[in-house]
Amino acid sequence: MQKVLSGIKVLEQGTFITGPAAGMFLADLGAEVIKVEQPGSGDPFRAFRGGLYSPHFQTYNRNKRSITLNPKLPDDAAVFDELVKDSDVYIQNFRPGAAERLGAGAARLRELNPRLVYCAISGFGQTGPAAGRPAYDTVAQAASAFLKLLVNPANPRVVGPAVADAMTGFYAAYGVMGALVERGRTGVGRTVEVSMLEAMCHFNLDAFTHYFSENEIMGPFSRPSVSQSYVLECADGLWIALHMSSPEKFWQGLANAIERPDLFQDPRFSNREGRIAHQTEMIALLDGLFRARTRADWCARLESEDVPHAPMYDTREAMEDPQARHLQLEVSAPHPEGGEWRTIRSPVSFDGERPLEVTAPPTLGADNDAIVEPLRRRLRQA
């Protein structure tokens, strides 16, 4: 694997998802990420299923090392400062003001190390009327108008993964890398700030652009209608997804696959505007047809006609797909407590070399002997 961030040392004092995700994205690119955790309990995400190695924790903490420090203890605070002096990046996702109370505010840490890139992740920003409010994934999705695009009005409940948490971590890593590039020119670090609200508003850019340019408030079916996207159940109870977009050749291919060459003689479906306006009728038509054949049959027919489609997989099925196997998406490493640990590799390849090497998330304090104890001895001798 090409470790493009090799030589970059990151201190991550993150919990749950946003901070740990930022650290993981940097670790995936080869940075040395040292996760600083509370003794005894560690990142609260560790214990979401009992024990200290939950699937929630595993998701965002691969390729890292773990040490335990209590910043309220003078000896541990001194070790933390030594680590800061030797690091390139520091990441935290505390509520505004908490880092300063722990002695880990940006001003103090960058006095210790002017080259440090300091990354502060928050829910609603470091200042302002909502800065002190607690924020989790669903809260940020709702405040950014993104959740409104996901919730089906006919069955209103929260769906899907923690998009806001993961995307905020991604934007934080993006900001850190920009600051590292600039530091290569200036020799001085930056304070990088990103909030979940800002990240999700930017991620929801398409909806805001429609509002700003056309005064259009998009809803959950706005984009699927324009993009002509469909999910359809097949005869065997399995589902398939279509994304027809605008090229007429895709629609002609679909007409051939469903054996309805007269499809476009219907004025409702004769052009793109008609298909958008009458998508409900198109769904009803396709629904009846697709229930007559198995998903495998439909996939073969659609592929032969070059129609954009995919089986609507669950996670097990996705890993069994020949293309996923070809791309070597599933990678593994020795589990720290024995056996094999499996994950999905980073999607970024360099010069055609896939990033197949990975290390499992560390057990709590796994690297204390290698990292903390030598610093303790050095400080005692000073």
VOGU-3710 file (C-alpha; in Angstrom, 3 decimals, decimal comma):
1> mqkvlsgikv> 0,000/0,000/0,000  1,190/3,499/-0,839  1,102/5,275/2,540  0,914/8,833/1,302  0,654/10,242/4,843  3,543/8,181/6,158  5,543/10,234/8,672  2,499/12,228/9,837  1,695/11,678/13,521  -1,864/12,297/14,698
11> leqgtfitgp> -3,126/12,526/18,287  -6,831/11,742/18,323  -8,798/12,464/21,469  -12,115/11,579/19,876  -15,180/9,663/21,011  -18,148/8,074/19,255  -17,901/8,830/15,497  -16,921/12,273/14,185  -13,436/12,542/15,757  -12,597/8,845/15,378
21> aagmfladlg> -13,789/8,884/11,746  -11,479/11,815/10,972  -8,603/9,935/12,569  -9,432/6,756/10,660  -9,501/8,511/7,292  -5,998/9,839/7,974  -4,834/6,457/9,274  -6,146/4,762/6,146  -3,761/6,964/4,165  -0,797/5,951/6,275
31> aevikveqpg> -0,676/8,461/9,136  0,320/7,151/12,548  -2,800/7,780/14,633  -2,512/7,515/18,419  -5,915/7,370/20,065  -5,861/8,904/23,561  -8,535/7,297/25,782  -9,730/7,380/29,348  -8,216/4,643/31,551  -10,604/1,827/32,343
41> sgdpfrafrg> -13,435/2,727/29,969  -11,925/4,338/26,884  -14,033/5,698/24,056  -17,700/5,233/25,154  -18,400/3,589/21,789  -16,310/0,622/22,929  -19,022/-0,536/25,313  -22,146/-0,194/23,178  -22,635/-3,984/23,219  -20,915/-4,719/26,478
51> glysphfqty> -17,203/-5,278/26,814  -14,773/-2,830/25,216  -14,746/-3,871/21,544  -18,206/-3,234/20,090  -18,889/-3,254/16,324  -19,661/0,467/16,658  -16,141/1,118/17,950  -14,521/-1,189/15,408  -16,082/0,684/12,496  -14,123/3,908/12,991
61> nrnkrsitln> -10,927/2,884/14,776  -8,882/0,598/12,535  -5,239/1,339/11,722  -4,763/3,130/15,055  -2,835/2,715/18,276  -4,443/3,164/21,710  -3,044/4,695/24,866  -4,782/5,637/28,105  -4,200/8,932/29,904  -6,132/10,858/32,528
71> pklpddaavf> -5,407/14,526/31,750  -6,465/15,503/35,288  -3,400/13,726/36,690  -0,179/15,778/36,506  1,989/12,859/35,346  -0,449/11,949/32,575  -0,828/15,601/31,565  2,952/15,835/31,212  3,017/12,748/28,983  0,220/14,247/26,884
81> delvkdsdvy> 2,219/17,454/26,423  5,266/15,498/25,251  3,094/13,747/22,684  1,731/17,081/21,472  5,240/18,446/20,977  6,052/15,540/18,672  2,778/15,423/16,710  1,632/16,939/13,443  -2,117/16,854/14,068  -4,441/16,881/17,070
91> iqnfrpgaae> -8,138/15,969/16,722  -10,926/16,381/19,282  -14,718/16,390/19,090  -15,596/17,756/22,523  -18,338/20,292/23,105  -16,992/23,868/22,785  -15,003/24,830/25,883  -14,377/21,274/27,092  -10,915/21,018/25,508  -9,806/24,185/27,295
101> rlgagaarlr> -10,984/22,779/30,628  -8,931/19,629/29,953  -5,827/21,634/29,078  -6,141/20,689/25,410  -7,347/23,957/23,893  -5,932/25,122/20,583  -4,057/28,118/21,977  -2,167/26,094/24,590  -1,334/23,156/22,338  -0,086/25,359/19,544
111> elnprlvyca> 2,120/27,196/22,021  3,690/23,824/22,764  3,984/23,072/19,045  3,508/25,922/16,532  3,563/23,389/13,667  0,572/21,536/15,081  -2,584/21,327/12,956  -5,354/21,477/15,563  -8,746/20,094/14,515  -11,845/20,882/16,590
121> isgfgqtgpa> -15,097/19,143/15,623  -18,398/20,272/17,116  -22,111/19,830/16,638  -23,206/23,388/15,895  -19,966/25,376/15,747  -17,625/26,850/18,328  -19,700/30,007/18,825  -23,297/31,133/18,432  -26,651/30,559/20,158  -26,625/26,776/19,582
131> agrpaydtva> -22,914/26,144/20,209  -23,505/24,467/23,582  -26,300/22,166/22,484  -25,692/18,403/22,336  -25,588/17,081/18,779  -25,739/13,589/17,400  -26,217/12,268/13,894  -29,998/12,618/13,628  -29,914/16,096/15,160  -27,432/17,312/12,543
141> qaasaflkll> -29,354/15,646/9,717  -32,530/17,394/10,849  -30,956/20,836/11,366  -29,317/20,759/7,909  -32,590/19,897/6,078  -31,082/16,571/5,011  -33,340/14,362/7,130  -36,394/15,898/5,439  -35,143/14,332/2,182  -34,914/10,836/3,676
151> vnpanprvvg> -38,079/10,432/5,726  -41,020/8,928/3,873  -44,080/11,040/4,776  -46,250/7,906/4,618  -44,101/6,152/7,235  -42,144/8,850/9,079  -39,233/7,284/10,882  -35,471/7,798/10,803  -33,714/5,527/8,316  -30,199/4,687/7,249
161> pavadamtgf> -26,705/4,894/8,724  -24,987/7,720/10,610  -24,393/9,857/7,526  -23,859/13,147/9,390  -21,296/11,663/11,766  -19,270/9,991/9,021  -19,408/12,951/6,635  -18,329/15,368/9,371  -15,312/13,158/10,023  -14,584/13,155/6,304
171> yaaygvmgal> -14,749/16,956/6,061  -12,525/17,249/9,136  -9,878/15,030/7,556  -10,198/17,052/4,338  -9,538/20,252/6,290  -6,594/18,726/8,138  -4,953/17,644/4,892  -5,378/21,122/3,449  -3,717/22,606/6,531  -0,867/20,096/6,268
181> vergrtgvgr> -0,243/21,107/2,659  -0,131/24,769/3,661  2,178/23,993/6,591  4,586/22,484/4,080  4,940/25,993/2,640  4,773/28,108/5,813  6,043/25,823/8,581  3,116/26,916/10,770  0,033/24,939/11,699  -3,605/25,991/11,588
191> tvevsmleam> -6,676/25,548/13,774  -9,218/23,634/11,692  -12,852/23,859/12,783  -15,795/21,952/11,368  -19,264/21,385/12,781  -21,800/18,713/11,966  -24,276/21,417/10,928  -21,831/22,996/8,468  -20,724/19,646/7,104  -24,257/18,427/6,457
201> chfnldafth> -25,429/21,694/4,929  -22,547/21,427/2,477  -23,265/17,736/1,863  -26,879/18,795/1,171  -25,662/21,385/-1,331  -27,959/20,269/-4,163  -31,093/20,985/-2,138  -29,840/24,428/-1,107  -28,828/25,270/-4,684  -32,353/24,482/-5,880
211> yfseneimgp> -33,709/26,724/-3,130  -31,309/29,601/-3,854  -31,685/29,501/-7,636  -35,331/28,444/-8,100  -36,927/28,951/-4,659  -37,708/25,223/-4,773  -38,016/23,257/-1,536  -36,969/19,720/-2,356  -38,674/16,732/-0,759  -37,871/13,037/-0,433
221> fsrpsvsqsy> -39,061/12,239/-3,963  -37,670/15,317/-5,766  -34,313/13,931/-6,818  -35,540/10,358/-7,491  -38,215/11,811/-9,755  -35,788/13,945/-11,764  -33,138/11,209/-11,897  -35,833/8,631/-12,685  -34,764/6,218/-9,969  -36,778/3,123/-9,081
231> vlecadglwi> -36,718/0,196/-6,665  -38,770/-2,801/-7,762  -39,626/-6,146/-6,224  -39,084/-9,249/-8,352  -40,888/-12,593/-8,441  -38,556/-14,184/-5,873  -39,062/-11,397/-3,316  -35,667/-9,853/-4,093  -35,348/-6,221/-5,123  -33,606/-4,363/-7,932
241> alhmsspekf> -32,744/-0,683/-8,426  -32,823/1,316/-11,664  -31,365/4,769/-12,295  -32,562/5,758/-15,741  -31,373/9,384/-15,841  -32,036/11,246/-19,109  -30,369/9,447/-22,085  -33,096/8,029/-24,294  -30,974/4,965/-25,078  -31,443/3,739/-21,503
251> wqglanaier> -35,208/4,004/-21,796  -35,185/2,231/-25,134  -33,104/-0,506/-23,532  -35,623/-0,803/-20,697  -38,500/-0,984/-23,171  -36,734/-3,870/-24,915  -35,990/-5,643/-21,612  -39,612/-5,481/-20,440  -40,870/-6,402/-23,928  -42,883/-3,209/-24,237
261> pdlfqdprfs> -41,597/-1,587/-27,452  -44,755/0,548/-27,518  -43,885/2,181/-24,203  -43,069/5,558/-25,732  -46,294/5,747/-27,705  -48,029/6,461/-24,402  -48,013/10,285/-24,181  -47,323/10,076/-20,425  -43,975/8,408/-21,078  -43,020/9,695/-24,516
271> nregriahqt> -40,359/12,127/-23,235  -38,337/12,909/-20,124  -40,682/15,610/-18,858  -43,645/13,258/-19,136  -41,867/10,461/-17,294  -40,979/12,852/-14,472  -44,512/14,183/-14,227  -46,011/10,690/-14,313  -43,455/8,747/-12,307  -46,155/7,311/-10,052
281> emialldglf> -47,826/5,717/-13,062  -44,479/4,460/-14,339  -43,776/2,862/-10,970  -47,127/1,071/-11,087  -46,458/-0,190/-14,615  -42,947/-1,431/-13,831  -44,028/-2,903/-10,507  -46,468/-5,247/-12,194  -43,955/-6,324/-14,812  -41,009/-6,884/-12,493
291> rartradwca> -43,017/-9,118/-10,164  -43,339/-11,595/-13,031  -39,652/-12,595/-13,231  -36,820/-13,336/-10,796  -34,147/-10,802/-9,999  -31,472/-12,856/-11,739  -33,606/-12,926/-14,892  -34,110/-9,166/-14,767  -30,416/-8,494/-14,174  -29,516/-10,561/-17,244
301> rlesedvpha> -32,107/-8,793/-19,383  -31,123/-5,305/-18,215  -27,406/-5,945/-18,599  -27,891/-7,170/-22,159  -29,636/-3,871/-22,945  -27,064/-1,704/-21,104  -29,671/-0,369/-18,642  -28,214/1,198/-15,431  -29,252/-1,171/-12,664  -28,051/-3,162/-9,678
311> pmydtreame> -29,519/-5,742/-7,346  -30,580/-4,092/-4,100  -28,222/-6,112/-1,931  -27,985/-6,582/1,782  -24,486/-6,484/3,283  -23,920/-10,226/2,922  -24,952/-10,248/-0,737  -22,846/-7,181/-1,560  -19,652/-8,968/-0,564  -20,517/-11,992/-2,719
321> dpqarhlqle> -20,870/-9,958/-5,913  -18,151/-10,814/-8,478  -17,179/-7,161/-8,934  -16,774/-6,630/-5,189  -14,598/-9,742/-5,052  -12,548/-8,514/-8,014  -11,955/-5,159/-6,293  -10,917/-6,958/-3,080  -13,200/-4,756/-1,001  -13,138/-7,112/1,967
331> vsaphpegge> -9,809/-7,198/3,780  -8,769/-8,767/7,055  -6,158/-8,660/9,786  -5,356/-10,640/12,912  -7,850/-9,900/15,662  -6,060/-8,557/18,750  -7,749/-11,207/20,898  -7,311/-14,079/18,438  -8,851/-15,078/15,133  -9,513/-12,891/12,098
341> wrtirspvsf> -10,870/-9,361/11,957  -12,652/-8,306/8,749  -13,494/-4,900/7,306  -13,950/-2,937/4,077  -10,752/-1,407/2,754  -10,197/2,251/1,972  -11,638/3,052/-1,465  -8,613/5,102/-2,577  -5,875/3,471/-4,646  -2,612/5,083/-5,715
351> dgerplevta> -0,863/4,138/-8,959  -3,136/1,132/-9,307  -2,122/-0,338/-5,945  -5,095/-1,193/-3,753  -4,808/-0,546/0,012  -5,146/-4,148/1,156  -3,142/-3,873/4,386  -5,081/-3,044/7,534  -4,638/-3,395/11,270  -7,531/-4,209/13,571
361> pptlgadnda> -8,813/-1,596/16,017  -6,676/-1,671/19,149  -7,756/-2,961/22,508  -7,872/-0,296/25,191  -4,368/0,880/26,124  -2,713/-1,671/23,845  0,195/0,692/23,141  0,820/2,057/26,628  4,032/0,061/27,024  5,378/1,167/23,651
371> iveplrrrlr> 4,369/4,837/23,797  3,487/6,036/27,290  6,010/4,247/29,503  9,123/5,451/27,624  7,847/9,030/27,941  7,195/8,543/31,659  10,772/7,315/32,162  12,175/10,222/30,156  10,183/12,752/32,172  11,325/11,233/35,478
381> qa> 14,945/11,469/34,360  14,616/15,097/33,216
//
